[in-house]
Amino acid sequence: MIPKKVFVAGLAATMLFSACKTKDLKMNISKEEVTADRKIVVYQVFTRLFGNKKTNNKPWGTIEENGVGKFNDFTDKALHEIKDLGVTYIWYTGVPHHALVRDYKAFGISNDDPEVVKGRAGSPYAVKDYYNVNPDLAVNPANRLQEFEDLIARIHKAGLKLIIDIVPNHIARKYEGKSNPEGVQDFGANDDVNVEYKRDNNFYYIPNNHFEIPDNDVPLNGEKNPLVDGFFDENPAKWTGNGSRKVKPDQNDWYETVKVNYGIRPDGSKDFPELPAGFDQKSYQEHFAFWQNKDVPDSWKKFKSIALYWTAKGVDGFRYDMAEMVPYEFWSYMNSAIKIKNPNAFLLAEVYNPNEYRNYIRLGKMDYLYDKVETYDKLKDIIRGKSSPDGLSDIQKGMSDIEHHMLHFLDNHDEQRLASSEFAGTPERGKPLMVVSTTISTSPTMIYFGQEVGEAGNENAGFGKPTRTSIFDYIGVPNHQRWMNDGKFDGGQLSSSEKNLRDFYKRLLNFSITSTALMGSYQEIQTVNRQNNSGYDELIYSYVRWSKNQKLVVVTNFSSEKTSEFDLVIPADIITKWNLKDGEYSLTDQLYLKNEIQLNVINGEGKAKVKIAPSESFIYQVK
């Protein structure tokens, strides 16, 4: 299995996706769109793993062997502890009913062919029924939707909000809408399967050809199963989710899914109304008005109905998988409709092409995009010794007009765990990255469950391999399970170092959601200190953040070996902006409230003596 990001480099060369490109729009984001009272912190959970208490971790293990978590594991106590960590939203990954290898025929669910399922538990991004939830997650699968609705109520009672995935680009090869509301027809039900493309077809077809299972596909690691016979009944074959037009996709293609047609012709041209010039500056209300009475492709209507269905059930927003593989005109159409129903909906998109960021924010009406290929990749290079932190300033400058819309993270279901040997190596070495990721901009911060207790993803789960917590298998998450403590959610089995790490995350995240400066202005002080400070090591990075009533100086040490001592310079232009007169001011660290140093302002320039240990960070507040 090749992770999604491996495919991203090739997107621009794929004609289907090139139709979604427009000129790079650079503009100032209007004040009302960036102003927020406090930081947002998202806690991503892989729902079926969160509450799993079993620790067998047998490769390719069954539910009975390795266990599975349920909606009911998110108890009032668990939700309280998540909120107490400093979290405002929970992203529940893997909620919509997706293809998996388990017999649920007694509940009216057909069995899925293991030859088009990745792993045993299945990929959450091969959705089988958008109007219901994964039966694995319910104590009583017949009552699974009600159990999820009960979870929604508990989340809101706890003062939290929730988002779930919508995967618009592709669906499971065997999609069966057993839970469709009245009047809703299945994807493909009215398709003309005799042609490759028709605007209102939901899929692209390879007429007169039967789908063939990829070579070297070894479902269930060779275990016998009545459906494993070298054949999957799909005639005619459909394009595969990542755009492959082969009758027999490659093993590394997203062969378990099929591509959804949004009205992009096979030659890449658009077969739907386009947004008029100037709509990059218009509100979601104006976008919504534009689409009224417009003739749009059938897939647009289907996905809008899905989003509004979950919105009506109290879901507070969505994370959109591989959003840049779908034209931004569709996003304008759907997101504006969601915002009309819930103006505060949280809309997050997985987009990896920096040249398209502004299109998906301004024209697609996305609230937030992944800041993966710039901030995340830069931080990863720094801690792996491939880069100095100086370039962080250039990244912030380059995205200054959209920085609020770029969600920051260091860990998620697609990426290597922060504490893994292939990333930071230890949880402690990840600390300075987390401080910078959280405090450098006004963007939301996201952490992945287990990150806060140092989960390294060491398990060989079967289909999923070490350094990433598997999204395809039934597996336990050891560090997280020690915090969960057999359902007590009190950290009772954590080591002292794991407790200290969680305390660090709790302090940092709670400070971030109460700080006004972190929703205010940013200015790097890296350049002046690197040029004029002989004791300022190349792995030190510093900047300032401020609002009307709070002034912060952030200093972090990416070195895991060297203690640095230096006179930190606060340049004159910042001293002027802060309206500080010559004199002495206290700087108190806001993470632990123990370290206090003095800022001396002489002739309009500030200096403070700093001693910073390996992997240490300070968030100094000026008093």
CORJO-V726055 format. One record per backbone hydrogen bond with DSSP energy under -1.0 kcal/mol. CO is the residue of the C=O (numbers start at 1). NH is the residue of the N-H. If there is no record, write none. Layout:
co = [CO & CO]
nh = [NH & NH]
This chain:
co = [3 & 4 & 7 & 8 & 11 & 14 & 14 & 17 & 18 & 30 & 31 & 40 & 41 & 41 & 42 & 43 & 44 & 45 & 46 & 46 & 48 & 49 & 58 & 62 & 63 & 70 & 71 & 73 & 75 & 76 & 77 & 78 & 79 & 80 & 81 & 83 & 88 & 89 & 90 & 91 & 93 & 95 & 97 & 97 & 100 & 104 & 104 & 105 & 113 & 114 & 120 & 123 & 126 & 127 & 128 & 129 & 132 & 134 & 135 & 137 & 140 & 141 & 143 & 144 & 145 & 146 & 147 & 148 & 149 & 150 & 151 & 152 & 153 & 154 & 155 & 156 & 161 & 162 & 163 & 164 & 166 & 169 & 171 & 176 & 177 & 181 & 186 & 188 & 196 & 198 & 202 & 204 & 206 & 209 & 214 & 218 & 219 & 220 & 225 & 227 & 232 & 234 & 237 & 239 & 240 & 244 & 247 & 250 & 253 & 254 & 256 & 257 & 258 & 263 & 265 & 269 & 276 & 278 & 279 & 283 & 284 & 285 & 286 & 287 & 291 & 297 & 298 & 299 & 300 & 301 & 302 & 303 & 304 & 305 & 306 & 307 & 308 & 310 & 311 & 316 & 317 & 318 & 319 & 320 & 322 & 323 & 327 & 328 & 329 & 330 & 331 & 332 & 334 & 335 & 336 & 337 & 338 & 342 & 346 & 347 & 347 & 348 & 349 & 350 & 353 & 356 & 357 & 358 & 359 & 359 & 360 & 368 & 369 & 370 & 371 & 372 & 374 & 375 & 376 & 377 & 378 & 379 & 380 & 381 & 382 & 389 & 390 & 391 & 392 & 393 & 394 & 395 & 397 & 399 & 399 & 402 & 403 & 405 & 407 & 408 & 417 & 418 & 420 & 420 & 428 & 430 & 431 & 432 & 433 & 434 & 435 & 436 & 444 & 445 & 447 & 448 & 450 & 450 & 451 & 457 & 461 & 464 & 464 & 465 & 467 & 472 & 472 & 477 & 478 & 479 & 480 & 481 & 482 & 483 & 484 & 485 & 491 & 495 & 496 & 497 & 498 & 499 & 500 & 501 & 502 & 503 & 504 & 505 & 506 & 507 & 508 & 509 & 511 & 511 & 516 & 517 & 521 & 523 & 525 & 526 & 527 & 528 & 533 & 537 & 539 & 541 & 542 & 543 & 544 & 545 & 546 & 550 & 551 & 552 & 553 & 554 & 555 & 556 & 559 & 564 & 566 & 568 & 570 & 571 & 572 & 573 & 574 & 575 & 576 & 583 & 585 & 586 & 587 & 588 & 589 & 595 & 597 & 599 & 600 & 601 & 602 & 605 & 606 & 607 & 608 & 610 & 612 & 613 & 616 & 618 & 619 & 620 & 621]
nh = [6 & 7 & 10 & 11 & 14 & 17 & 18 & 20 & 21 & 33 & 35 & 445 & 88 & 89 & 447 & 91 & 449 & 93 & 49 & 50 & 69 & 52 & 61 & 66 & 67 & 73 & 74 & 75 & 79 & 80 & 81 & 82 & 83 & 84 & 85 & 86 & 161 & 43 & 163 & 45 & 47 & 134 & 128 & 129 & 102 & 107 & 109 & 108 & 116 & 117 & 101 & 126 & 99 & 172 & 176 & 132 & 97 & 137 & 138 & 71 & 143 & 144 & 147 & 148 & 149 & 150 & 151 & 152 & 153 & 154 & 155 & 156 & 157 & 158 & 160 & 159 & 90 & 316 & 92 & 319 & 321 & 260 & 258 & 178 & 180 & 184 & 189 & 191 & 205 & 201 & 261 & 239 & 209 & 237 & 217 & 221 & 222 & 223 & 228 & 229 & 234 & 211 & 206 & 259 & 243 & 240 & 212 & 253 & 255 & 257 & 173 & 241 & 171 & 271 & 268 & 265 & 279 & 281 & 282 & 287 & 288 & 289 & 290 & 291 & 294 & 301 & 302 & 303 & 304 & 305 & 306 & 307 & 308 & 309 & 310 & 311 & 312 & 315 & 314 & 346 & 164 & 348 & 166 & 350 & 325 & 326 & 331 & 332 & 333 & 334 & 335 & 336 & 338 & 339 & 340 & 341 & 342 & 345 & 318 & 367 & 368 & 320 & 370 & 324 & 356 & 360 & 361 & 362 & 363 & 364 & 366 & 349 & 407 & 372 & 376 & 377 & 378 & 379 & 380 & 381 & 382 & 383 & 384 & 386 & 385 & 392 & 393 & 395 & 396 & 397 & 398 & 399 & 400 & 402 & 403 & 405 & 406 & 369 & 371 & 446 & 420 & 424 & 423 & 425 & 431 & 434 & 435 & 436 & 437 & 438 & 439 & 440 & 408 & 42 & 44 & 451 & 453 & 455 & 454 & 467 & 60 & 461 & 462 & 468 & 417 & 121 & 122 & 481 & 482 & 483 & 484 & 485 & 493 & 491 & 489 & 488 & 494 & 499 & 500 & 501 & 502 & 503 & 504 & 505 & 506 & 507 & 508 & 509 & 510 & 511 & 512 & 513 & 514 & 515 & 519 & 520 & 546 & 544 & 529 & 530 & 531 & 532 & 536 & 540 & 558 & 556 & 525 & 554 & 523 & 552 & 521 & 547 & 622 & 545 & 620 & 543 & 618 & 541 & 615 & 612 & 610 & 608 & 606 & 575 & 576 & 577 & 578 & 580 & 579 & 601 & 599 & 623 & 597 & 621 & 593 & 589 & 587 & 585 & 607 & 583 & 605 & 602 & 570 & 600 & 568 & 566 & 564 & 616 & 557 & 555 & 590 & 553 & 588]
